[in-house]
């Protein structure tokens, strides 16, 4: 089978895992073509270029697979040719003659930014109608979809493929080595008045944590006081040559404090306890889906930096709090993996 997989490739470690990890669960003789939607099949291209791309895809491939990662987005994408982040509207969908599968896409709705407009909602509904199968990420995206449209078919809810990790850490009784997973999206997803980076860095330093990011954006002046595990040039080389090297760094830590959603997912998949810093609803809801609300720090709270400090300290000193993280994860992980593999099986059938 020849599959054209649409996504945003090479931009960060998390999205790379969300895309490539899917392929592990398909037959080995599957022929994959990576379609980077910044340059091919982009929602920002003139309509005739998008049409020509998919007419060509009809001939070259047996299936179009969309995802994973956060591909349903409004905001700045509301002015795109198709009115949202994905390159699909009625004109485009009408000319596609091969099956479309939407795989574990997330609804990337940032605080303080517009969600899908009426055009985006209409095209989302049309894509659901056209798709052979449609699944969303288990981070509140299902609920967002149901608010936006009335879907014509069953919508599967699965974990982002980034959480499907091959190597798991053993359960530990002590949390000694911590890793801070910073992000830097500026005003795009934060209320900048409520994210005091100086105070945040001071808390991280007080717990003697090194830093490891998923995006080159976090190698910036705002985080110049952080002690990064690897420098930017090595990070970028890993991202280009083998993004898994960036994920394997977590194998040597006891706990993680992620600001990236994929930091949550890698931690959960690897059985590494975490305290998440949630600046987006998708991160708050991801922890709710995992049953780990008590290990979330929501940046919408005025005293969130103090709460973060308290929760990191508790994870390091309260044996019951630590054990409960492991117990919750153990209770959830098998069913989550089964649901993911079941959807892969449905796609292959």
C-alpha positions, -999 to 999 in steps of 0.1 A, spaced: 0 0 0 12 35 -9 3 61 17 7 99 14 10 111 50 2 148 55 17 167 84 43 193 94 76 176 93 109 186 109 95 215 129 99 200 164 105 166 181 69 162 193 53 165 159 79 142 144 70 115 169 33 121 163 38 114 126 65 87 124 53 66 153 21 58 134 41 39 108 54 13 134 19 -1 135 14 -7 98 27 -35 77 64 -33 69 59 -33 32 38 -1 34 53 26 12 52 60 29 56 94 14 59 124 38 39 154 26 51 185 44 22 209 44 43 240 45 54 232 9 31 206 -6 -7 205 -2 -5 237 19 -38 254 29 -20 287 20 -13 278 -16 -35 291 -45 -64 268 -50 -52 256 -84 -20 243 -68 -39 224 -41 -61 209 -68 -32 198 -89 -15 183 -59 -45 161 -50 -51 152 -86 -16 139 -87 -21 121 -54 -50 102 -68 -27 86 -93 4 81 -71 -11 68 -38 -36 43 -24 -45 64 6 -42 99 21 -35 98 58 -38 131 77 -19 134 109 -11 131 136 -4 162 158 -24 194 162 -37 200 127 -72 215 133 -66 251 139 -81 285 133 -65 318 144 -40 328 119 -51 300 96 -86 315 92 -72 336 64 -57 306 45 -71 296 11 -93 269 26 -102 289 57 -84 266 82 -51 248 87 -59 218 65 -60 219 27 -96 207 23 -128 224 12 -156 212 -10 -138 218 -42 -107 199 -31 -126 170 -15 -147 165 -46 -117 158 -67 -101 133 -43 -108 97 -54 -87 77 -30 -96 70 7 -88 96 33 -80 87 69 -77 113 96 -54 100 123 -54 113 159 -55 150 150 -55 175 178 -76 207 179 -49 234 184 -70 261 200 -48 286 218 -60 307 247 -70 342 236 -71 333 199 -101 326 176 -110 290 170 -125 278 138 -146 303 119 -178 293 100 -157 284 69 -134 262 90 -163 245 107 -180 238 73 -148 223 59 -143 202 90 -177 188 86 -171 180 49 -138 163 58 -156 141 83 -182 132 57 -155 123 31 -131 104 54 -131 66 55 -122 69 92 -117 99 115 -100 100 149 -90 128 172 -64 131 200 -76 123 235 -70 158 248 -104 174 247 -103 175 208 -134 151 207 -154 176 228 -142 205 207 -153 187 175 -187 180 190 -191 217 198 -181 228 163 -202 203 142 -226 174 142 -204 146 127 -219 122 102 -199 92 114 -183 77 144 -154 97 157 -126 77 174 -107 91 203 -71 79 206 -38 90 222 -14 110 201 12 86 186 39 104 204 28 87 236 34 52 221 69 47 234 90 16 230 112 21 261 95 25 295 113 34 327 110 12 358 89 25 387 112 44 411 108 53 448 130 84 446 129 114 423 165 128 421 171 139 385 145 162 371 142 177 336 124 209 326 108 209 292 105 246 282 85 260 253 85 295 238 54 304 219 52 339 232 18 356 229 4 329 206 -7 306 235 1 325 267 -13 354 284 22 370 287 12 389 318 6 357 336 37 337 326 65 352 347 95 335 331 120 349 355 102 334 385 96 302 366 133 298 358 142 305 395 119 276 406 135 253 381 170 262 392 160 258 429 152 222 421 185 218 403 168 207 370 185 208 336 164 217 305 155 198 273 131 212 248 113 199 217 115 231 197 144 253 186 123 283 197 131 276 233 169 282 228 162 319 234 172 348 256 142 343 279 157 310 289 194 320 288 198 311 325 188 275 319 213 247 317 204 228 286 213 191 284 223 195 248 231 227 228 210 239 200 233 227 172 231 191 185 194 194 190 189 206 154 211 178 140 191 152 159 159 167 147 171 165 111 189 131 112 171 111 140 146 129 162 144 98 185 178 109 199 161 139 214 134 117 230 160 91 243 175 119 266 145 114 289 156 78 296 182 92 320 159 114 341 135 105 371 108 131 365 98 158 340 82 192 342 68 197 307 55 228 291 50 210 257 20 187 253 44 161 238 64 164 270 33 151 288 29 124 262 65 112 262 65 111 300 32 92 301 44 68 274 78 62 291 63 58 326 82 89 339 63 109 365 57 146 356 42 178 368 28 196 337 27 234 332 -5 238 312 -7 271 293 -33 256 269 -66 239 274 -54 209 255 -27 203 282 -53 207 310 -76 183 292 -48 158 284 -42 154 321 -79 150 327 -80 122 301 -51 105 318 -66 110 353 -36 131 363 -54 164 371 -36 166 405 -3 167 386 -12 197 365 -4 234 371 -27 257 351 -10 290 342 -44 307 343 -41 307 381 -25 338 396 -3 318 419 7 291 395 44 294 400 40 288 437 18 258 430 44 244 406 71 247 433 49 229 458 40 201 434 76 195 424 86 194 460 57 170 468 66 147 439 102 145 453 93 141 490 58 125 493 60 88 486 22 84 484 19 113 459 46 97 437 31 62 440 -3 75 430 11 89 397 24 55 389 -9 37 400 -30 60 378 -8 56 348 -8 18 353 -45 18 354 -49 37 322 -21 28 299 -32 -6 286 -67 5 275 -52 36 258 -27 14 239 -54 -10 229 -76 18 216 -47 31 195 -39 -3 180 -75 -10 173 -78 22 152 -46 12 133 -62 -22 126 -93 -5 113 -72 17 89 -54 -13 76 -85 -35 70 
